[in-house]
Amino acid sequence: MPVDSKRTRIAILLPLSGSNAALGKSMLRAAELALFDLAGPNFALLPFDTKGTPTGAAEAAAAAYDSDVALILGPLLSTSVSAIAEGARARNIRVVAFSTDRNVAGRGKYPMGFLPRTQVERVIAFARNQGLMRFAILAPQDAYGYTVVEALKQAVEKREGVVTRVAFYDTASAMDTEKLSAIVRDLADYDLRKEALEQHRAELELMSDEISKLELEGLEGQDTLGDVDFDAILLPEGGDRLKGIAPLLSYYDIDPKRVRFLGTGQWDDSTIGTEPALLNGWYATSEPREWERFVRRYKERFGASPLRLASLAYDATALAAVLVGTGATLDDFSLTVRGGFAGVDGVFRFHGDGLVERGLAVLAVGRRGPRVVSPAPTNFSGS
C-alpha cells in the first residue's frame, strides 16, 4: 500500500515470524496503540519482519531503506542490530533498538532495553541508603552474569561499600541440585560455621554454670554459629532457576531475615512471592502503575494481555510520534534531548554514547505481589 510522500515514515523491525513471533506481534500491537494515542496525520509506521535472524533483519532494513524511512525502531536482538548497523549509518538513519546489549550502542544506535547495569545501580544505591555495606553475588556463568558482577562491583565501590563474595554457577547445570548445593554451601561458609557451632557446644557442655546451660539451650535448632560476611546478596536470575536457588541459600543458613536478597529486572514476575525465601527481597524495575494501566488498555483493544517487552515498542513509537509531531529532525540531537521522554516504563533518555538512562523504582517482593519501597523519579534532576 503506497504511503503519502508528505508523511514521515518510521520503520519498525520486529520478528513477526520465527521463534519470537509471538513477542514480535505483541510489540507490533503495542506500537499500533501508541499510533492511536499520539501519532498525527503526518506520521506513518511501516512494519518489517526480521524473521528473528540477523539475515532477516538485514533484509527487512533493506526494504525499509527502499521505503525512504527516516528512523528505524528495532530490531529486537543485538545480533540483528549489528546486522543493520552499517547500512543505517551509511544512510544517516538512526536506530532505536529494543536490545539490552550495551555493546551495540553508539554511532547512531540507541538500544532502549533495560540494561542490567542500570538495574544494579538503582537497587545498590537504595540498599546503601538503608545502611547495607557488604555485598555478595551468585550469578550465572555467562555473559549476562559477568556483566552484572562488574556492574555490582562498580556500583558498590562508587558508594564506598565492599563486595565480599562472588560465586558463579554453570547455567547448563543450574537445576542440578547437587552441584548448586556445593556452590551455595561454599558461598555460605557453611562447613566452617557448622564446625564453629559444634566446638562451641562442646565447650559449653563442659561448663556447669547456669549461664552456659542457658546458652546451650539457646543453640538448640541451630545448624551454624556466626553470620555470613555479607549484608545482602544479589541474585540476577528469574523464573524457576531463581525459585530453585533461593531456598538453597536459606537451607545453608543464609537467613533472608538477616541478609537482604536483591534482584534485577528478572524478578519482575508476579509469582516469585510464592517462594518464602524471596519475600521482602528488593529489585529495581519500572514503576508498576503505568504498566498496569497499559495492560488494561491493551486488553481492551486487542482482547489479550501484552508480553512484557511490548512496552518498549509502545515507548519507542510514542517517542518517534512526539518528535515528528513537534517537527524535530530525527537526529542525534533530538534523540538525546536532556529532559528525555516519559513512557509506560517511566522516564528515560539517551546519552551521546547511545546508552539509555532510566528512572527506575525499587520494589519489594510480597505474597500478594510486589510493593514499591522507593518510587521512580518522574523527571531527571537538573533537566
N, C-alpha and C positions, 0 to 999 in steps of 0.2 A: 504494500500500500504506500503510495508516494506521500512524502511529508512536505508540507508547505515550506518553501525556502526561507520564509521570514521567521520561522520558528527556530529557536536554539535547540540543537539536537544533542541529547545526552545519551551515551550508550551505557547499558548495564550488562555486564558479562557474568552469567551465572550457570552452574551445572544443571541444566534443565533436563538432561538425560544422564544415564550412567549411575554409579553407586550413590552419588549425593543428590540425585534428582529431587527427592522429597524436600530436602533443605533448600535447594535452588528454587523450587516452586513456591515454597513458603516465603522465601525472601522476595520473590517477584511480586507476590500478593501484597507484601508489606510496602514495597516500592509503589505499587498502584494506590495503596491507601494514602501514602504521602502525596501522590499526584492529586488525588481528590481533595486533600486538605489544603495544599499550599501552592500548587502549580497554576500559573497564569496561562493565558491563551498563546503566549509566545514560547511555551516550553513543550518539548517533545521528548519522551523517553523511549528509547529503542532497545529492546532486549535481544541478546545474542546468547546462544547456547555454547558453553565451553566444553560440554560433554564430560566435565570433571577431569580433563587431562591437559597437560601443557600444550600438546599439539592442537587440541580442540580450542584452547584459549587463544593461541596464535591465529588460528583460522577465524575465530569469532572477532578478534581485534581487526583483522584484515577487512572483514565485512563491515565493521564499524567505520573504519577509515574511508571505505568506499561510500559510506552514507554521510560523510562530511560531519562527523561528530566533533563537538567542542570540548568534551570531557568524558572520561571513562570511569564508571563506577564498577568496582570489582577488578579482577576476579577474586575467587574465594581463597585458593591455596597459594602459598608462597612460590611454589614451582611454576604455577600458571602466571603469577605476577612477573616473575623473571622472564618468562617466555614472551611477554608482550612489551617488556621494558624498552628495548632498543627501538622498536618500531614507533612506539608512542613518543619517545624522546626525539626521534628524527623528525616527527611531525609537530613537535612542540605542544603535545597534548598531555595534560596532567592526568594522573591515575589515582583515584581514591579507592584503595583496595580494601578487602574485607579480611585480610590476613592478620595473624597475630605475631608474625615474624618480623622483628625489628631490623633484621639484616637486609630486607628488601626496601627499606625506607631510603629516601633521598633521591636527588636528581629527578624531581618531578613525580615521585611516587610517595603516596601518603597512606600507609596501612592504618586503618582505623579500628582494627580488632583490639580486644582487651589484652594489653601487654602484661606478662607476668610481673615485670619489674614495677609497674605502676601499682598493681595489687599488693605486692610485698611491701613497697614503700608505705602505702597507706596503713596497712594493718600493723606494721612495726612501729610507725610513728604513734599510733594510738596506744599500743602496748607499752611503749616507753613512757608515754604521758601518764599511764596508770601505774608506773613505778617498776615495771618488769625490766630487768637488767641483763640477764643471762639467757641466751637463746640456743636451741638445738634445732636440727632439721633432719628428717628422714625422708629422702627423696628418691624418685625413680632414677635408675642409672641410664638416662637417655639425654638427648639434647635439651628437653624441657627441664629435667631435673637439674642439669648443670647450670642452666640459665637462672633458675630460681635460687640455687645455692649462692651464686655470685651476687644476685640481687639482694639476698639476705645479708651477706657479708658487708656489702656497701651501705645498706640501709642502717644496719646496726652500728657500724663504725662511724657513720655520719652523726649518730645520736649518742655516741660515747658509751655504747653497750659492748657486749662481748659475745661472740659465738663460741660456745664451749664444746659442742659436739656436731659432727657432720657424718651421717651414715647414708649409704645408698643400698637399694635392693634392685635386683635384676627384674625388669618388667615381665620377662617371659616366665619367671617363676614366682611372681608376686602372690599368686594364690596357693603356693606351696607352703603350707603352714609350718612345716618343719624347718625349712630354710629361712623363712621370715622370722620365726621364733628365735632362731640363733642370732639373727641380726639385732632384733629388739632386745634380747637378753643382754647382749654386749653393750648396746646403747644405754641400757638402764643400770649398768654395773651391778647386775642382779646377783651374780655369784659372790662378789666381794661384800656386798651389803648383807647377803644371807649369812655369809661366814661371820661377819661382824656381829650379827644378831645372836648366832649360836655361841660365840665366845662370851658375849655379854651375859647371856642367860647362864652359862656355866659359872661365870664369876659371881653372879647374884645368888646362885644356888648354894654357894659356899658360905654365904653370909647368913647370919641368924637374926639380924635386927629387923624390926618391923618395916622400916623404910624400904629395905631391899626386897622384902617379901611382897610389899605393895607394888613396887616397880616390876617385879617378876610377873605378878598377876596382870599388870597393865600391858605386858608384852604378849599376852595370850591372843592368838589370832593374827599376829603379825608375821610376815614372811621375811622381812628385811629390817635393817636398822640404818637410820640416816636417810637423808634426802638425796635425790639426783642433783647434779651440778648445773641445773638449768631451771629457769623460772617459767619458760614457755617453749613449746616445740612446734615447729612449722611442718605441716603435713600437706604438701602440694599434690593432692590426689583427689579423686572423686569416685562416685558410684560404689560398686561392690568392693573394689580394692580398698577404698577408704574405710568402708564398714568392716573389712577384714583386718585392717591394720590397727584401728583404734582400740578394739577390745584387747588386743595383744599387749598394747602399752600398759593398760590397766592391770593385766594379768601379771606383768613383770614389775609391778609396783611403781609405775609412773602414774601417779594418782592425779586424775583431772581436777580434783578439788584443791590440789597444791601446785599443780603445773598447768598452765593455761594452754589448751590446744588451739593452734592457729591454722587458718587455711587460706587458699586462694579462691579465685572465682569458680573453681571446680566444685566448691562446696555449695554453689548456688543451686541446691537441689532440695525440694520440699520434703524429701523422705529421710534426710540424714538425721533428723531428730528422733528417729526410731532406734538409733544406736545410743545407748545411755552414756557411753564414754565421750561422745561428742557434744553432749548438752552443755550449753554456755560457752562453747568454743567460739572464737571470733574469726571472721573473714571479711575481706573487702570486696565489694561489688557495687553495682549501680543501685541507686535508691529504688526500692521495690514499688513505690506508689505509682510512678509513671508507667512502669512496665505492666502493672496490673490494669491500669486504665487502657493501655494499648491493647492488651489481650482482650478486654471486653469489646472494644471497638472492632478489632479484627474478627472476633467470633460473630458479632452482629452482622458484619458484611459478608463473611465467607463461610459461616457455619461450622468452623473448626478452629482449634487453637493453633497459634503460630509456634513454630520451633524457636528455640531461644535466640538463635543468631539472626532471626528475621528482623529484629530491631535495628541491626546495623544497616540493612538495606533501606529501612524507613528513614533513618537519620541521614544517610548519605544522599538519598533522593531529596529529602527536605532541605539539606544544605544547598544542593545544586539549584533547587527551585527558588530558594530565597536569593541566592546570588544572581540568578538570571532575572528574577523579578525586580531587583534593585538596579539592574543594568550593569552589574560588575563584570569585569573581564575575568574569565575563568583561568587565572594565572596564579603563580606562587604568592603574589601579594595579597590577593583576595582570600586564598585558602588559609593563609597564616595570619589573618586578622587577629589582633591581640585579645579582643574580647571573646573570641571563639564563638561557639554555637551551642544551642540548647536542644536536646533531643530526648527520645524515650529513655536512653541510658544516661541522662544527665548532661551537664555541661562538658564540652570538650573543645580542644583547639590543637591545631597543628603547629609545630615549630619548623624553623628553617631547614633542619636536618631531616624533615619528613616524619618525625615521630609524633605520636599523639599524646597529649596530656589530658587526663580525665579527672573530673571531680567525683570521687567515689565515697560511698558510705561504708561504715563498719557495722556488720550485723552479728548478732549472737544467735546460736542455734537454740531453738526451743522445741518442746514436744509437739506443739501445735503450729509450728512454722517459725521462721526467723523473726527477730525484732531488731529494730535499729537502735544501736547504742551510741553511734556517732553519726549525725546526719551528713549527707553530701553537701558540699558548697553549692550555692546557686549561681555563683559567678567566680571569676578569677580575680583574686585580690590585686589591686593596682590597675585593673583594666577598666 
